[in-house]
Amino acid sequence: MKNMKDKTPHYYIGKVYGYKAFDIIEDYELNYNRATALTYILRSDRKHKSPIECIEKAINHLNNELKVLDRKKKKK
């Protein structure tokens, strides 16, 4: 897929090394909740005037992940 133009928004690309959020997620094999929390954290100071909304969303996804882990733990 080399011919496809990269349409990654600037707020998902690191300023120093140019790492993309998706590449980090893929490399660490993160699940949905962890990956989504990470993307909200990475963009929190870059997409909106205030990071509060993104941080709150990240916390919600991390809380959901804790619930999943707790259910898995109870099944054992």
N, CA, C, O and CB atoms as a CASP TS submission, in Angstrom:
PFRMAT TS
TARGET T0000
AUTHOR 0000-0000-0000
METHOD Language model
MODEL 1
PARENT N/A
ATOM      1  N   MET     1       0.819  -1.196   0.000  1.00  0.00           N
ATOM      2  CA  MET     1       0.000   0.000   0.000  1.00  0.00           C
ATOM      3  C   MET     1       0.862   1.259   0.000  1.00  0.00           C
ATOM      4  O   MET     1       0.501   2.254   0.629  1.00  0.00           O
ATOM      5  CB  MET     1      -0.931  -0.001   1.201  1.00  0.00           C
ATOM      6  N   LYS     2       1.955   1.229  -0.673  1.00  0.00           N
ATOM      7  CA  LYS     2       2.852   2.372  -0.719  1.00  0.00           C
ATOM      8  C   LYS     2       2.249   3.563  -1.441  1.00  0.00           C
ATOM      9  O   LYS     2       2.640   4.701  -1.180  1.00  0.00           O
ATOM     10  CB  LYS     2       4.138   1.983  -1.378  1.00  0.00           C
ATOM     11  N   ASN     3       1.312   3.332  -2.336  1.00  0.00           N
ATOM     12  CA  ASN     3       0.735   4.407  -3.125  1.00  0.00           C
ATOM     13  C   ASN     3      -0.278   5.241  -2.353  1.00  0.00           C
ATOM     14  O   ASN     3      -0.635   6.338  -2.782  1.00  0.00           O
ATOM     15  CB  ASN     3       0.089   3.841  -4.346  1.00  0.00           C
ATOM     16  N   MET     4      -0.742   4.733  -1.224  1.00  0.00           N
ATOM     17  CA  MET     4      -1.724   5.477  -0.436  1.00  0.00           C
ATOM     18  C   MET     4      -1.034   6.626   0.290  1.00  0.00           C
ATOM     19  O   MET     4       0.010   6.445   0.917  1.00  0.00           O
ATOM     20  CB  MET     4      -2.442   4.546   0.576  1.00  0.00           C
ATOM     21  N   LYS     5      -1.634   7.809   0.196  1.00  0.00           N
ATOM     22  CA  LYS     5      -1.082   8.946   0.925  1.00  0.00           C
ATOM     23  C   LYS     5      -1.384   8.785   2.408  1.00  0.00           C
ATOM     24  O   LYS     5      -2.467   8.349   2.799  1.00  0.00           O
ATOM     25  CB  LYS     5      -1.656  10.284   0.389  1.00  0.00           C
ATOM     26  N   ASP     6      -0.414   9.142   3.209  1.00  0.00           N
ATOM     27  CA  ASP     6      -0.589   9.067   4.653  1.00  0.00           C
ATOM     28  C   ASP     6      -1.480  10.217   5.089  1.00  0.00           C
ATOM     29  O   ASP     6      -1.149  11.385   4.886  1.00  0.00           O
ATOM     30  CB  ASP     6       0.779   9.108   5.395  1.00  0.00           C
ATOM     31  N   LYS     7      -2.611   9.876   5.691  1.00  0.00           N
ATOM     32  CA  LYS     7      -3.550  10.900   6.139  1.00  0.00           C
ATOM     33  C   LYS     7      -3.609  10.967   7.659  1.00  0.00           C
ATOM     34  O   LYS     7      -4.623  11.363   8.233  1.00  0.00           O
ATOM     35  CB  LYS     7      -4.942  10.627   5.573  1.00  0.00           C
ATOM     36  N   THR     8      -2.520  10.581   8.303  1.00  0.00           N
ATOM     37  CA  THR     8      -2.462  10.623   9.756  1.00  0.00           C
ATOM     38  C   THR     8      -2.488  12.083  10.221  1.00  0.00           C
ATOM     39  O   THR     8      -1.642  12.875   9.807  1.00  0.00           O
ATOM     40  CB  THR     8      -1.192   9.895  10.281  1.00  0.00           C
ATOM     41  N   PRO     9      -3.447  12.443  11.075  1.00  0.00           N
ATOM     42  CA  PRO     9      -3.486  13.813  11.592  1.00  0.00           C
ATOM     43  C   PRO     9      -2.205  14.152  12.355  1.00  0.00           C
ATOM     44  O   PRO     9      -1.604  13.289  12.995  1.00  0.00           O
ATOM     45  CB  PRO     9      -4.708  14.004  12.502  1.00  0.00           C
ATOM     46  N   HIS    10      -1.803  15.401  12.279  1.00  0.00           N
ATOM     47  CA  HIS    10      -0.548  15.847  12.904  1.00  0.00           C
ATOM     48  C   HIS    10      -0.494  15.557  14.399  1.00  0.00           C
ATOM     49  O   HIS    10       0.583  15.318  14.945  1.00  0.00           O
ATOM     50  CB  HIS    10      -0.358  17.331  12.676  1.00  0.00           C
ATOM     51  N   TYR    11      -1.643  15.576  15.062  1.00  0.00           N
ATOM     52  CA  TYR    11      -1.645  15.377  16.508  1.00  0.00           C
ATOM     53  C   TYR    11      -1.409  13.921  16.902  1.00  0.00           C
ATOM     54  O   TYR    11      -1.310  13.623  18.093  1.00  0.00           O
ATOM     55  CB  TYR    11      -2.955  15.852  17.088  1.00  0.00           C
ATOM     56  N   TYR    12      -1.318  13.007  15.937  1.00  0.00           N
ATOM     57  CA  TYR    12      -0.984  11.613  16.209  1.00  0.00           C
ATOM     58  C   TYR    12       0.443  11.282  15.779  1.00  0.00           C
ATOM     59  O   TYR    12       0.829  10.113  15.766  1.00  0.00           O
ATOM     60  CB  TYR    12      -1.967  10.689  15.502  1.00  0.00           C
ATOM     61  N   ILE    13       1.229  12.298  15.428  1.00  0.00           N
ATOM     62  CA  ILE    13       2.615  12.091  15.011  1.00  0.00           C
ATOM     63  C   ILE    13       3.520  12.860  15.959  1.00  0.00           C
ATOM     64  O   ILE    13       3.336  14.058  16.173  1.00  0.00           O
ATOM     65  CB  ILE    13       2.841  12.544  13.532  1.00  0.00           C
ATOM     66  N   GLY    14       4.502  12.161  16.528  1.00  0.00           N
ATOM     67  CA  GLY    14       5.427  12.794  17.467  1.00  0.00           C
ATOM     68  C   GLY    14       6.249  13.892  16.818  1.00  0.00           C
ATOM     69  O   GLY    14       6.590  13.814  15.638  1.00  0.00           O
ATOM     70  N   LYS    15       6.560  14.903  17.591  1.00  0.00           N
ATOM     71  CA  LYS    15       7.297  16.049  17.074  1.00  0.00           C
ATOM     72  C   LYS    15       8.800  15.783  16.941  1.00  0.00           C
ATOM     73  O   LYS    15       9.437  16.316  16.032  1.00  0.00           O
ATOM     74  CB  LYS    15       7.072  17.240  17.972  1.00  0.00           C
ATOM     75  N   VAL    16       9.367  14.980  17.817  1.00  0.00           N
ATOM     76  CA  VAL    16      10.812  14.772  17.811  1.00  0.00           C
ATOM     77  C   VAL    16      11.219  13.652  16.863  1.00  0.00           C
ATOM     78  O   VAL    16      12.050  13.862  15.979  1.00  0.00           O
ATOM     79  CB  VAL    16      11.301  14.463  19.212  1.00  0.00           C
ATOM     80  N   TYR    17      10.646  12.464  17.036  1.00  0.00           N
ATOM     81  CA  TYR    17      11.053  11.306  16.246  1.00  0.00           C
ATOM     82  C   TYR    17      10.066  10.947  15.139  1.00  0.00           C
ATOM     83  O   TYR    17      10.360  10.099  14.296  1.00  0.00           O
ATOM     84  CB  TYR    17      11.235  10.126  17.147  1.00  0.00           C
ATOM     85  N   GLY    18       8.922  11.576  15.138  1.00  0.00           N
ATOM     86  CA  GLY    18       7.928  11.319  14.103  1.00  0.00           C
ATOM     87  C   GLY    18       7.194  10.000  14.255  1.00  0.00           C
ATOM     88  O   GLY    18       6.596   9.508  13.299  1.00  0.00           O
ATOM     89  N   TYR    19       7.235   9.420  15.458  1.00  0.00           N
ATOM     90  CA  TYR    19       6.492   8.177  15.688  1.00  0.00           C
ATOM     91  C   TYR    19       5.003   8.438  15.553  1.00  0.00           C
ATOM     92  O   TYR    19       4.498   9.469  15.997  1.00  0.00           O
ATOM     93  CB  TYR    19       6.812   7.587  17.082  1.00  0.00           C
ATOM     94  N   LYS    20       4.313   7.503  14.942  1.00  0.00           N
ATOM     95  CA  LYS    20       2.867   7.612  14.816  1.00  0.00           C
ATOM     96  C   LYS    20       2.206   6.773  15.894  1.00  0.00           C
ATOM     97  O   LYS    20       2.692   5.699  16.250  1.00  0.00           O
ATOM     98  CB  LYS    20       2.396   7.171  13.411  1.00  0.00           C
ATOM     99  N   ALA    21       1.101   7.270  16.405  1.00  0.00           N
ATOM    100  CA  ALA    21       0.377   6.546  17.451  1.00  0.00           C
ATOM    101  C   ALA    21       0.065   5.126  17.000  1.00  0.00           C
ATOM    102  O   ALA    21       0.236   4.183  17.774  1.00  0.00           O
ATOM    103  CB  ALA    21      -0.921   7.282  17.821  1.00  0.00           C
ATOM    104  N   PHE    22      -0.388   4.958  15.766  1.00  0.00           N
ATOM    105  CA  PHE    22      -0.739   3.626  15.270  1.00  0.00           C
ATOM    106  C   PHE    22       0.461   2.682  15.303  1.00  0.00           C
ATOM    107  O   PHE    22       0.316   1.508  15.644  1.00  0.00           O
ATOM    108  CB  PHE    22      -1.289   3.719  13.847  1.00  0.00           C
ATOM    109  N   ASP    23       1.634   3.183  14.954  1.00  0.00           N
ATOM    110  CA  ASP    23       2.830   2.333  14.952  1.00  0.00           C
ATOM    111  C   ASP    23       3.179   1.855  16.359  1.00  0.00           C
ATOM    112  O   ASP    23       3.589   0.709  16.548  1.00  0.00           O
ATOM    113  CB  ASP    23       4.018   3.090  14.350  1.00  0.00           C
ATOM    114  N   ILE    24       3.018   2.726  17.331  1.00  0.00           N
ATOM    115  CA  ILE    24       3.276   2.346  18.727  1.00  0.00           C
ATOM    116  C   ILE    24       2.262   1.303  19.175  1.00  0.00           C
ATOM    117  O   ILE    24       2.618   0.311  19.812  1.00  0.00           O
ATOM    118  CB  ILE    24       3.223   3.587  19.660  1.00  0.00           C
ATOM    119  N   ILE    25       1.002   1.531  18.841  1.00  0.00           N
ATOM    120  CA  ILE    25      -0.071   0.594  19.208  1.00  0.00           C
ATOM    121  C   ILE    25       0.184  -0.772  18.597  1.00  0.00           C
ATOM    122  O   ILE    25       0.049  -1.796  19.267  1.00  0.00           O
ATOM    123  CB  ILE    25      -1.444   1.127  18.753  1.00  0.00           C
ATOM    124  N   GLU    26       0.550  -0.785  17.336  1.00  0.00           N
ATOM    125  CA  GLU    26       0.820  -2.048  16.649  1.00  0.00           C
ATOM    126  C   GLU    26       2.038  -2.749  17.238  1.00  0.00           C
ATOM    127  O   GLU    26       2.007  -3.960  17.458  1.00  0.00           O
ATOM    128  CB  GLU    26       1.028  -1.805  15.154  1.00  0.00           C
ATOM    129  N   ASP    27       3.098  -2.010  17.492  1.00  0.00           N
ATOM    130  CA  ASP    27       4.328  -2.594  18.013  1.00  0.00           C
ATOM    131  C   ASP    27       4.119  -3.215  19.395  1.00  0.00           C
ATOM    132  O   ASP    27       4.701  -4.255  19.705  1.00  0.00           O
ATOM    133  CB  ASP    27       5.422  -1.536  18.078  1.00  0.00           C
ATOM    134  N   TYR    28       3.300  -2.587  20.215  1.00  0.00           N
ATOM    135  CA  TYR    28       3.042  -3.093  21.568  1.00  0.00           C
ATOM    136  C   TYR    28       1.833  -4.031  21.627  1.00  0.00           C
ATOM    137  O   TYR    28       1.510  -4.572  22.685  1.00  0.00           O
ATOM    138  CB  TYR    28       2.827  -1.931  22.519  1.00  0.00           C
ATOM    139  N   GLU    29       1.179  -4.216  20.495  1.00  0.00           N
ATOM    140  CA  GLU    29       0.013  -5.105  20.387  1.00  0.00           C
ATOM    141  C   GLU    29      -1.054  -4.768  21.433  1.00  0.00           C
ATOM    142  O   GLU    29      -1.546  -5.642  22.146  1.00  0.00           O
ATOM    143  CB  GLU    29       0.448  -6.571  20.542  1.00  0.00           C
ATOM    144  N   LEU    30      -1.397  -3.482  21.505  1.00  0.00           N
ATOM    145  CA  LEU    30      -2.375  -3.031  22.490  1.00  0.00           C
ATOM    146  C   LEU    30      -3.787  -3.386  22.056  1.00  0.00           C
ATOM    147  O   LEU    30      -4.109  -3.363  20.868  1.00  0.00           O
ATOM    148  CB  LEU    30      -2.257  -1.525  22.713  1.00  0.00           C
ATOM    149  N   ASN    31      -4.624  -3.714  23.032  1.00  0.00           N
ATOM    150  CA  ASN    31      -6.031  -3.974  22.735  1.00  0.00           C
ATOM    151  C   ASN    31      -6.774  -2.642  22.583  1.00  0.00           C
ATOM    152  O   ASN    31      -6.182  -1.568  22.692  1.00  0.00           O
ATOM    153  CB  ASN    31      -6.681  -4.847  23.854  1.00  0.00           C
ATOM    154  N   TYR    32      -8.069  -2.736  22.332  1.00  0.00           N
ATOM    155  CA  TYR    32      -8.862  -1.540  22.045  1.00  0.00           C
ATOM    156  C   TYR    32      -8.795  -0.486  23.155  1.00  0.00           C
ATOM    157  O   TYR    32      -8.478   0.673  22.889  1.00  0.00           O
ATOM    158  CB  TYR    32     -10.298  -1.933  21.814  1.00  0.00           C
ATOM    159  N   ASN    33      -9.088  -0.878  24.381  1.00  0.00           N
ATOM    160  CA  ASN    33      -9.130   0.105  25.466  1.00  0.00           C
ATOM    161  C   ASN    33      -7.772   0.748  25.708  1.00  0.00           C
ATOM    162  O   ASN    33      -7.687   1.964  25.883  1.00  0.00           O
ATOM    163  CB  ASN    33      -9.621  -0.550  26.745  1.00  0.00           C
ATOM    164  N   ARG    34      -6.726  -0.038  25.721  1.00  0.00           N
ATOM    165  CA  ARG    34      -5.388   0.513  25.963  1.00  0.00           C
ATOM    166  C   ARG    34      -4.934   1.385  24.802  1.00  0.00           C
ATOM    167  O   ARG    34      -4.336   2.443  25.003  1.00  0.00           O
ATOM    168  CB  ARG    34      -4.377  -0.615  26.194  1.00  0.00           C
ATOM    169  N   ALA    35      -5.221   0.934  23.589  1.00  0.00           N
ATOM    170  CA  ALA    35      -4.829   1.702  22.407  1.00  0.00           C
ATOM    171  C   ALA    35      -5.558   3.040  22.352  1.00  0.00           C
ATOM    172  O   ALA    35      -4.955   4.076  22.071  1.00  0.00           O
ATOM    173  CB  ALA    35      -5.110   0.901  21.133  1.00  0.00           C
ATOM    174  N   THR    36      -6.842   3.008  22.619  1.00  0.00           N
ATOM    175  CA  THR    36      -7.619   4.240  22.563  1.00  0.00           C
ATOM    176  C   THR    36      -7.181   5.206  23.651  1.00  0.00           C
ATOM    177  O   THR    36      -7.071   6.407  23.408  1.00  0.00           O
ATOM    178  CB  THR    36      -9.111   3.937  22.694  1.00  0.00           C
ATOM    179  N   ALA    37      -6.929   4.693  24.846  1.00  0.00           N
ATOM    180  CA  ALA    37      -6.433   5.544  25.931  1.00  0.00           C
ATOM    181  C   ALA    37      -5.110   6.192  25.527  1.00  0.00           C
ATOM    182  O   ALA    37      -4.897   7.383  25.758  1.00  0.00           O
ATOM    183  CB  ALA    37      -6.256   4.723  27.235  1.00  0.00           C
ATOM    184  N   LEU    38      -4.236   5.413  24.930  1.00  0.00           N
ATOM    185  CA  LEU    38      -2.944   5.950  24.502  1.00  0.00           C
ATOM    186  C   LEU    38      -3.115   7.067  23.479  1.00  0.00           C
ATOM    187  O   LEU    38      -2.458   8.103  23.578  1.00  0.00           O
ATOM    188  CB  LEU    38      -2.076   4.838  23.919  1.00  0.00           C
ATOM    189  N   THR    39      -3.986   6.866  22.504  1.00  0.00           N
ATOM    190  CA  THR    39      -4.166   7.907  21.485  1.00  0.00           C
ATOM    191  C   THR    39      -4.726   9.190  22.100  1.00  0.00           C
ATOM    192  O   THR    39      -4.328  10.290  21.716  1.00  0.00           O
ATOM    193  CB  THR    39      -5.100   7.408  20.369  1.00  0.00           C
ATOM    194  N   TYR    40      -5.640   9.050  23.044  1.00  0.00           N
ATOM    195  CA  TYR    40      -6.157  10.252  23.706  1.00  0.00           C
ATOM    196  C   TYR    40      -5.060  10.960  24.493  1.00  0.00           C
ATOM    197  O   TYR    40      -4.992  12.189  24.488  1.00  0.00           O
ATOM    198  CB  TYR    40      -7.321   9.892  24.639  1.00  0.00           C
ATOM    199  N   ILE    41      -4.215  10.208  25.158  1.00  0.00           N
ATOM    200  CA  ILE    41      -3.116  10.819  25.921  1.00  0.00           C
ATOM    201  C   ILE    41      -2.129  11.503  24.985  1.00  0.00           C
ATOM    202  O   ILE    41      -1.703  12.630  25.240  1.00  0.00           O
ATOM    203  CB  ILE    41      -2.389   9.757  26.775  1.00  0.00           C
ATOM    204  N   LEU    42      -1.764  10.822  23.900  1.00  0.00           N
ATOM    205  CA  LEU    42      -0.788  11.390  22.976  1.00  0.00           C
ATOM    206  C   LEU    42      -1.267  12.692  22.341  1.00  0.00           C
ATOM    207  O   LEU    42      -0.462  13.587  22.085  1.00  0.00           O
ATOM    208  CB  LEU    42      -0.465  10.390  21.894  1.00  0.00           C
ATOM    209  N   ARG    43      -2.551  12.805  22.090  1.00  0.00           N
ATOM    210  CA  ARG    43      -3.065  14.000  21.422  1.00  0.00           C
ATOM    211  C   ARG    43      -3.553  15.059  22.396  1.00  0.00           C
ATOM    212  O   ARG    43      -3.940  16.147  21.969  1.00  0.00           O
ATOM    213  CB  ARG    43      -4.184  13.625  20.494  1.00  0.00           C
ATOM    214  N   SER    44      -3.547  14.775  23.688  1.00  0.00           N
ATOM    215  CA  SER    44      -4.219  15.629  24.677  1.00  0.00           C
ATOM    216  C   SER    44      -3.768  17.089  24.667  1.00  0.00           C
ATOM    217  O   SER    44      -4.582  17.976  24.922  1.00  0.00           O
ATOM    218  CB  SER    44      -3.998  15.070  26.040  1.00  0.00           C
ATOM    219  N   ASP    45      -2.531  17.353  24.387  1.00  0.00           N
ATOM    220  CA  ASP    45      -2.068  18.747  24.359  1.00  0.00           C
ATOM    221  C   ASP    45      -1.995  19.318  22.948  1.00  0.00           C
ATOM    222  O   ASP    45      -1.544  20.448  22.755  1.00  0.00           O
ATOM    223  CB  ASP    45      -0.708  18.851  25.012  1.00  0.00           C
ATOM    224  N   ARG    46      -2.441  18.534  21.952  1.00  0.00           N
ATOM    225  CA  ARG    46      -2.218  18.962  20.579  1.00  0.00           C
ATOM    226  C   ARG    46      -3.483  19.148  19.755  1.00  0.00           C
ATOM    227  O   ARG    46      -3.446  19.847  18.742  1.00  0.00           O
ATOM    228  CB  ARG    46      -1.351  17.987  19.905  1.00  0.00           C
ATOM    229  N   LYS    47      -4.590  18.554  20.148  1.00  0.00           N
ATOM    230  CA  LYS    47      -5.793  18.633  19.303  1.00  0.00           C
ATOM    231  C   LYS    47      -6.711  19.778  19.712  1.00  0.00           C
ATOM    232  O   LYS    47      -7.244  20.477  18.850  1.00  0.00           O
ATOM    233  CB  LYS    47      -6.562  17.320  19.364  1.00  0.00           C
ATOM    234  N   HIS    48      -6.900  19.978  20.994  1.00  0.00           N
ATOM    235  CA  HIS    48      -7.824  20.996  21.494  1.00  0.00           C
ATOM    236  C   HIS    48      -7.060  22.032  22.317  1.00  0.00           C
ATOM    237  O   HIS    48      -5.876  21.861  22.610  1.00  0.00           O
ATOM    238  CB  HIS    48      -8.950  20.350  22.344  1.00  0.00           C
ATOM    239  N   LYS    49      -7.741  23.082  22.675  1.00  0.00           N
ATOM    240  CA  LYS    49      -7.107  24.116  23.493  1.00  0.00           C
ATOM    241  C   LYS    49      -6.779  23.608  24.892  1.00  0.00           C
ATOM    242  O   LYS    49      -5.802  24.038  25.505  1.00  0.00           O
ATOM    243  CB  LYS    49      -8.009  25.340  23.588  1.00  0.00           C
ATOM    244  N   SER    50      -7.598  22.693  25.390  1.00  0.00           N
ATOM    245  CA  SER    50      -7.397  22.142  26.727  1.00  0.00           C
ATOM    246  C   SER    50      -7.295  20.623  26.631  1.00  0.00           C
ATOM    247  O   SER    50      -8.031  20.002  25.864  1.00  0.00           O
ATOM    248  CB  SER    50      -8.553  22.560  27.685  1.00  0.00           C
ATOM    249  N   PRO    51      -6.384  20.017  27.405  1.00  0.00           N
ATOM    250  CA  PRO    51      -6.240  18.563  27.368  1.00  0.00           C
ATOM    251  C   PRO    51      -7.289  17.809  28.179  1.00  0.00           C
ATOM    252  O   PRO    51      -7.323  16.579  28.149  1.00  0.00           O
ATOM    253  CB  PRO    51      -4.888  18.189  27.860  1.00  0.00           C
ATOM    254  N   ILE    52      -8.135  18.520  28.894  1.00  0.00           N
ATOM    255  CA  ILE    52      -9.041  17.887  29.854  1.00  0.00           C
ATOM    256  C   ILE    52      -9.938  16.838  29.213  1.00  0.00           C
ATOM    257  O   ILE    52     -10.041  15.725  29.729  1.00  0.00           O
ATOM    258  CB  ILE    52      -9.894  18.935  30.524  1.00  0.00           C
ATOM    259  N   GLU    53     -10.590  17.164  28.101  1.00  0.00           N
ATOM    260  CA  GLU    53     -11.514  16.219  27.475  1.00  0.00           C
ATOM    261  C   GLU    53     -10.803  14.936  27.055  1.00  0.00           C
ATOM    262  O   GLU    53     -11.312  13.839  27.283  1.00  0.00           O
ATOM    263  CB  GLU    53     -12.187  16.863  26.263  1.00  0.00           C
ATOM    264  N   CYS    54      -9.642  15.069  26.449  1.00  0.00           N
ATOM    265  CA  CYS    54      -8.900  13.879  26.012  1.00  0.00           C
ATOM    266  C   CYS    54      -8.447  13.032  27.205  1.00  0.00           C
ATOM    267  O   CYS    54      -8.501  11.803  27.153  1.00  0.00           O
ATOM    268  CB  CYS    54      -7.680  14.292  25.170  1.00  0.00           C
ATOM    269  N   ILE    55      -8.009  13.679  28.257  1.00  0.00           N
ATOM    270  CA  ILE    55      -7.565  12.939  29.440  1.00  0.00           C
ATOM    271  C   ILE    55      -8.736  12.224  30.095  1.00  0.00           C
ATOM    272  O   ILE    55      -8.594  11.089  30.549  1.00  0.00           O
ATOM    273  CB  ILE    55      -6.891  13.881  30.446  1.00  0.00           C
ATOM    274  N   GLU    56      -9.887  12.876  30.148  1.00  0.00           N
ATOM    275  CA  GLU    56     -11.082  12.221  30.697  1.00  0.00           C
ATOM    276  C   GLU    56     -11.469  10.992  29.868  1.00  0.00           C
ATOM    277  O   GLU    56     -11.831   9.952  30.419  1.00  0.00           O
ATOM    278  CB  GLU    56     -12.262  13.214  30.749  1.00  0.00           C
ATOM    279  N   LYS    57     -11.388  11.119  28.550  1.00  0.00           N
ATOM    280  CA  LYS    57     -11.707   9.981  27.689  1.00  0.00           C
ATOM    281  C   LYS    57     -10.702   8.849  27.889  1.00  0.00           C
ATOM    282  O   LYS    57     -11.085   7.679  27.909  1.00  0.00           O
ATOM    283  CB  LYS    57     -11.730  10.413  26.215  1.00  0.00           C
ATOM    284  N   ALA    58      -9.437   9.183  28.037  1.00  0.00           N
ATOM    285  CA  ALA    58      -8.411   8.162  28.284  1.00  0.00           C
ATOM    286  C   ALA    58      -8.697   7.435  29.595  1.00  0.00           C
ATOM    287  O   ALA    58      -8.596   6.210  29.667  1.00  0.00           O
ATOM    288  CB  ALA    58      -6.999   8.801  28.321  1.00  0.00           C
ATOM    289  N   ILE    59      -9.048   8.178  30.608  1.00  0.00           N
ATOM    290  CA  ILE    59      -9.371   7.575  31.909  1.00  0.00           C
ATOM    291  C   ILE    59     -10.572   6.640  31.779  1.00  0.00           C
ATOM    292  O   ILE    59     -10.581   5.561  32.372  1.00  0.00           O
ATOM    293  CB  ILE    59      -9.660   8.674  32.965  1.00  0.00           C
ATOM    294  N   ASN    60     -11.581   7.042  31.012  1.00  0.00           N
ATOM    295  CA  ASN    60     -12.751   6.179  30.811  1.00  0.00           C
ATOM    296  C   ASN    60     -12.345   4.853  30.172  1.00  0.00           C
ATOM    297  O   ASN    60     -12.813   3.793  30.588  1.00  0.00           O
ATOM    298  CB  ASN    60     -13.800   6.890  29.934  1.00  0.00           C
ATOM    299  N   HIS    61     -11.489   4.910  29.178  1.00  0.00           N
ATOM    300  CA  HIS    61     -11.046   3.673  28.524  1.00  0.00           C
ATOM    301  C   HIS    61     -10.195   2.819  29.458  1.00  0.00           C
ATOM    302  O   HIS    61     -10.288   1.592  29.434  1.00  0.00           O
ATOM    303  CB  HIS    61     -10.257   3.996  27.254  1.00  0.00           C
ATOM    304  N   LEU    62      -9.372   3.454  30.273  1.00  0.00           N
ATOM    305  CA  LEU    62      -8.572   2.688  31.234  1.00  0.00           C
ATOM    306  C   LEU    62      -9.466   2.061  32.307  1.00  0.00           C
ATOM    307  O   LEU    62      -9.215   0.939  32.746  1.00  0.00           O
ATOM    308  CB  LEU    62      -7.507   3.592  31.891  1.00  0.00           C
ATOM    309  N   ASN    63     -10.500   2.779  32.726  1.00  0.00           N
ATOM    310  CA  ASN    63     -11.456   2.196  33.673  1.00  0.00           C
ATOM    311  C   ASN    63     -12.182   1.010  33.052  1.00  0.00           C
ATOM    312  O   ASN    63     -12.415   0.004  33.723  1.00  0.00           O
ATOM    313  CB  ASN    63     -12.473   3.252  34.133  1.00  0.00           C
ATOM    314  N   ASN    64     -12.542   1.121  31.769  1.00  0.00           N
ATOM    315  CA  ASN    64     -13.159  -0.017  31.077  1.00  0.00           C
ATOM    316  C   ASN    64     -12.208  -1.200  31.025  1.00  0.00           C
ATOM    317  O   ASN    64     -12.628  -2.344  31.197  1.00  0.00           O
ATOM    318  CB  ASN    64     -13.581   0.378  29.658  1.00  0.00           C
ATOM    319  N   GLU    65     -10.941  -0.935  30.790  1.00  0.00           N
ATOM    320  CA  GLU    65      -9.951  -2.013  30.746  1.00  0.00           C
ATOM    321  C   GLU    65      -9.812  -2.682  32.115  1.00  0.00           C
ATOM    322  O   GLU    65      -9.679  -3.902  32.204  1.00  0.00           O
ATOM    323  CB  GLU    65      -8.586  -1.471  30.279  1.00  0.00           C
ATOM    324  N   LEU    66      -9.842  -1.887  33.167  1.00  0.00           N
ATOM    325  CA  LEU    66      -9.785  -2.463  34.517  1.00  0.00           C
ATOM    326  C   LEU    66     -10.978  -3.372  34.777  1.00  0.00           C
ATOM    327  O   LEU    66     -10.831  -4.415  35.414  1.00  0.00           O
ATOM    328  CB  LEU    66      -9.735  -1.352  35.574  1.00  0.00           C
ATOM    329  N   LYS    67     -12.153  -2.994  34.294  1.00  0.00           N
ATOM    330  CA  LYS    67     -13.345  -3.831  34.448  1.00  0.00           C
ATOM    331  C   LYS    67     -13.178  -5.154  33.709  1.00  0.00           C
ATOM    332  O   LYS    67     -13.534  -6.211  34.230  1.00  0.00           O
ATOM    333  CB  LYS    67     -14.593  -3.093  33.934  1.00  0.00           C
ATOM    334  N   VAL    68     -12.637  -5.092  32.499  1.00  0.00           N
ATOM    335  CA  VAL    68     -12.397  -6.313  31.716  1.00  0.00           C
ATOM    336  C   VAL    68     -11.420  -7.222  32.452  1.00  0.00           C
ATOM    337  O   VAL    68     -11.649  -8.425  32.574  1.00  0.00           O
ATOM    338  CB  VAL    68     -11.850  -5.966  30.306  1.00  0.00           C
ATOM    339  N   LEU    69     -10.341  -6.645  32.935  1.00  0.00           N
ATOM    340  CA  LEU    69      -9.333  -7.441  33.655  1.00  0.00           C
ATOM    341  C   LEU    69      -9.913  -8.044  34.933  1.00  0.00           C
ATOM    342  O   LEU    69      -9.598  -9.179  35.292  1.00  0.00           O
ATOM    343  CB  LEU    69      -8.107  -6.574  33.996  1.00  0.00           C
ATOM    344  N   ASP    70     -10.756  -7.281  35.610  1.00  0.00           N
ATOM    345  CA  ASP    70     -11.385  -7.777  36.834  1.00  0.00           C
ATOM    346  C   ASP    70     -12.315  -8.957  36.533  1.00  0.00           C
ATOM    347  O   ASP    70     -12.329  -9.947  37.265  1.00  0.00           O
ATOM    348  CB  ASP    70     -12.169  -6.646  37.527  1.00  0.00           C
ATOM    349  N   ARG    71     -13.087  -8.842  35.455  1.00  0.00           N
ATOM    350  CA  ARG    71     -13.968  -9.965  35.064  1.00  0.00           C
ATOM    351  C   ARG    71     -13.155 -11.201  34.713  1.00  0.00           C
ATOM    352  O   ARG    71     -13.527 -12.313  35.090  1.00  0.00           O
ATOM    353  CB  ARG    71     -14.856  -9.568  33.864  1.00  0.00           C
ATOM    354  N   LYS    72     -12.070 -11.027  34.010  1.00  0.00           N
ATOM    355  CA  LYS    72     -11.203 -12.145  33.661  1.00  0.00           C
ATOM    356  C   LYS    72     -10.613 -12.798  34.908  1.00  0.00           C
ATOM    357  O   LYS    72     -10.513 -14.021  35.000  1.00  0.00           O
ATOM    358  CB  LYS    72     -10.084 -11.676  32.735  1.00  0.00           C
ATOM    359  N   LYS    73     -10.229 -11.962  35.853  1.00  0.00           N
ATOM    360  CA  LYS    73      -9.646 -12.465  37.102  1.00  0.00           C
ATOM    361  C   LYS    73     -10.667 -13.284  37.883  1.00  0.00           C
ATOM    362  O   LYS    73     -10.314 -14.304  38.474  1.00  0.00           O
ATOM    363  CB  LYS    73      -9.129 -11.299  37.967  1.00  0.00           C
ATOM    364  N   LYS    74     -11.908 -12.861  37.895  1.00  0.00           N
ATOM    365  CA  LYS    74     -12.961 -13.556  38.631  1.00  0.00           C
ATOM    366  C   LYS    74     -13.315 -14.886  38.005  1.00  0.00           C
ATOM    367  O   LYS    74     -13.787 -15.793  38.691  1.00  0.00           O
ATOM    368  CB  LYS    74     -14.193 -12.697  38.713  1.00  0.00           C
ATOM    369  N   LYS    75     -13.087 -15.014  36.691  1.00  0.00           N
ATOM    370  CA  LYS    75     -13.388 -16.276  35.988  1.00  0.00           C
ATOM    371  C   LYS    75     -12.386 -17.373  36.318  1.00  0.00           C
ATOM    372  O   LYS    75     -12.679 -18.556  36.144  1.00  0.00           O
ATOM    373  CB  LYS    75     -13.409 -16.046  34.482  1.00  0.00           C
ATOM    374  N   LYS    76     -11.220 -16.991  36.789  1.00  0.00           N
ATOM    375  CA  LYS    76     -10.159 -17.983  37.062  1.00  0.00           C
ATOM    376  C   LYS    76     -10.405 -18.730  38.344  1.00  0.00           C
ATOM    377  O   LYS    76      -9.612 -19.595  38.716  1.00  0.00           O
ATOM    378  CB  LYS    76      -8.801 -17.311  37.128  1.00  0.00           C
TER
END
